[in-house]
């Protein structure tokens, strides 16, 4: 029973250390942000493709906003 208790204690200490270790978490956050940006760029580039009407609608809306700012 003593050996089992010692083994449990060692495993518990090791597991606790692994849980508290946050090394590399900031890198994963930056990778996640980069992935979101890449996906957004892909969606926007597809919206502005020549074959879609979504791209035309977005261009018309942006042009309308710019014209309203300029007073046209």
C-alpha positions in Angstrom: 0.0 0.0 0.0 2.9 2.3 0.7 4.3 1.9 -2.8 0.9 2.7 -4.3 0.6 5.8 -2.2 4.1 6.9 -3.3 3.2 6.3 -6.9 0.0 8.2 -6.6 1.9 11.1 -5.0 4.5 11.2 -7.8 1.8 11.1 -10.5 -0.2 13.8 -8.8 2.8 16.1 -8.5 3.8 15.5 -12.1 0.2 16.1 -13.4 -0.1 19.2 -11.3 3.1 20.5 -12.9 1.9 19.8 -16.4 -1.4 21.6 -15.7 0.3 24.7 -14.4 2.8 24.8 -17.3 1.5 27.4 -19.8 4.6 27.5 -22.0 3.6 27.8 -25.6 0.0 29.0 -24.9 0.7 32.5 -26.3 2.0 30.9 -29.5 -1.2 28.9 -29.9 -3.2 32.1 -29.4 -1.3 33.9 -32.1 -1.7 30.9 -34.4 -5.5 31.0 -33.7 -5.6 34.7 -34.5 -3.6 34.2 -37.7 -6.0 31.3 -38.8 -9.0 33.6 -38.3 -7.4 36.3 -40.3 -6.6 33.9 -43.1 -10.2 32.6 -43.2 -11.5 36.2 -43.3 -9.2 37.1 -46.1 -10.4 34.0 -48.0 -14.0 34.8 -47.5 -13.6 38.4 -48.5 -11.6 37.5 -51.6 -14.3 35.0 -52.6 -16.9 37.8 -52.1 -15.0 40.0 -54.5 -14.6 37.3 -57.2 -15.9 38.2 -60.6 -18.5 35.4 -60.7 -20.4 36.3 -57.6 -23.1 38.9 -57.0 -22.1 39.2 -53.3 -18.9 41.0 -54.4 -20.9 43.4 -56.5 -23.3 44.1 -53.7 -20.4 44.8 -51.3 -18.7 47.1 -53.8 -22.0 49.0 -54.4 -22.5 49.4 -50.6 -19.0 50.6 -50.0 -19.2 53.0 -53.0 -22.5 54.3 -51.7 -21.0 55.0 -48.3 -18.0 56.8 -49.8 -20.3 58.9 -52.0 -22.5 59.8 -49.0 -19.3 60.9 -47.1 -18.2 63.0 -50.0 -21.5 64.7 -50.3 -22.4 63.2 -53.8 
